[in-house]
């Protein structure tokens, strides 16, 4: 009895499980707001990785794996799991790093523009290459790399939709508190 997400996360912690697997009904926005999403709650509370399944029987095994990468420790761990699964199933892995645009005021021209610092983009690309090299040495398969500018969940889901075959989408979860999640948003919740 109680809230399903809390009970599942508590049981996983007590049993010391390595992976929680659950389904997602794909509730619409209104129903999810009213009822809450068990899968989102489990992802937020779980002491281990969570695999949320959507789709029919043809959704598994995946034909490709798309990893939302932000170079945080959580995302790097998620990429490691994804690379191992890619090797296991013999499918390609794509690491997608999305840069958020920053609103910048250009004083001389009294206008604003959305920009992304070129130095930040270059350094992120270098770190992505290093991560891909590490994953290749650990898993025997080098992931493909992609960077983009925009809304991370939208870019990640668009990459997963390319090719039309079922893709496994992998993202790390930083476990942000409620206030930070409201301010910054949660990529994992938006992807779900």
N, C-alpha and C positions, 0 to 999 in steps of 0.2 A: 504494500500500500504506500501511496505517496506519489511524488512527482517522478515520472518515468526516467527522465534524464539523470536526476540525482541518484536514483536507485541503481541504474545501470553503471554509472561512474563509480559509486561506492562499492558495488560488487566487484567491478574490475580491479579496483585498488586492493580490496581484501584478498582476491584470488591471485593477484600479481600477473594478470594477463598481459600478453604482448600486443594484442590487436583486438579491437572491438569492431564487429561487422554488423551493420543494421541497414534496413531499407528506408527509403524516403518516399512518401506518398506524393510529393510535389504539390503541396497545398498552395493555393493562390495567396497573394499578399494579405488579403483581408482575413481569410481563415487562419493563416499563420499568426497574424497579430492577435486574433481572438483566442485561438487555441494554444498557441506556442508551438514551436517545432522541436520535437524530441531529438531529431538528429542534430540540430544546431546546439541544443542544450548539452548533448553528449559531447560534441566536438569541443565546446567551451570548457566542460568540466573534467573530461577524461584524463586519466593519468598516463595514457599510452596513445599510439596512433589509432585513428578511427577510419574505417572504410565505409562510406555511405553509398549504397547501391541504388541506382535508378535505372529504369528501362526494363525491358522484357529479357527473356533467356538469351537473346542474341547480344546482349550488352557485355557478357563475360565469356571468355576472356577478352580484354580490350585489344583493339587493332593498333593502337598507339597510346602513348602516355605523354601528357602535357603537364609540365611542372611550372607553377607560378613561383618565380624566384625573386626574392628581394635581398638576398645575401645575408639575411639574419641567420643565426645559428639554427633556429627552428626550420627555416626554409632549406638550409643545407642538409639537415637531417632528413627532411622530407624528400629532397632530391636523391639522397643515398638510397632510401627505400624504393623510390621510383626506378632508379637505375638497376637495382637488383631485380625488381619485378620485370623490367624490360628485358634483362638477360634471361630470366626464367621463362618468359613467354615468347622470346625472340621477336620483340617489337621495338620500334624506334622510340626514343625518348627525346622530347623537345623541352629545353629550358627556356622559359619566357621571362625576361626581365622588363618590367614596365616602369617607365619614369613618369612621375606626376608632373604636370606643368605648374609653374609658379607664376602667380600674377605679379608683374613687375611694373612699377610706374616709371616712365621715362620722362624725367623732369623737363629736359630741354624742349620736348615736343608736346608736353602736357597731355600725354596719352598713356594708356596701359596696354600691355602685351603679355601674352602667355609665353613663357620661356622655359628652357631647360638648360642649365649650365653645361657647356661642352666638356669642361674638365671633369665634372661629375659623371657624365655619360661615358667618357673615355675610361676613367678609373673603374666604373661598374663593368664595362665590357672586358677589361683586363681581368678583374676578379671572376667574372663568369667563365672566361677561358681557363683560368687556374682550376676552378671547380670542375669544369668538364674534364680536364686532364686527370684530376684526382679520381673522379668517378670512372673514367676509362681504365685507369690502372687497377681500381678495386673490382670492377664488374666486367671488364673485357670489351666494353662497347662505349664509344664516345657519343655523348648526347649531341644533338643538333642544338644550335643556339639562335635565339632571336631576341632583339630588343625593340621596344616600341615606346611611344609617348601617348599617354591617355589614361583612361580609367582602368585600373588593373583587372577587376573582375570581367569587364567587357572584353578586354583584349585577350585574356586567358580563355574565356569561353569561345570567342571567335576562333582562336587557334585550335581549340578542341573540335570545333564544327567543321574545320577544313577537311576535305576528303570524304566526308559523309559516313565514315565507319565509326563504330563506337570507340570512344577514347576514355581513358581513365584520366581524370584531372586530379592533380596532387598539389596541395598547398600546405605550407606550414601555418601553424596558429601560434601567435605570440602569447595568448592567454591574457589579453588586455582586460583591465577592470571595466566595470560598467560605464564609468564616466569617459575614459579614453576611447572605448568602443563607440560611444555616441558621438564623440568629437571627431575621431579619426576614421571611424567606420571599420568594419571587419571584412577583409577580403575573403576569408574562409566562409563567413556567413553569407556574403553576397554571392559567392560561387555556388553555395548550396541552394 
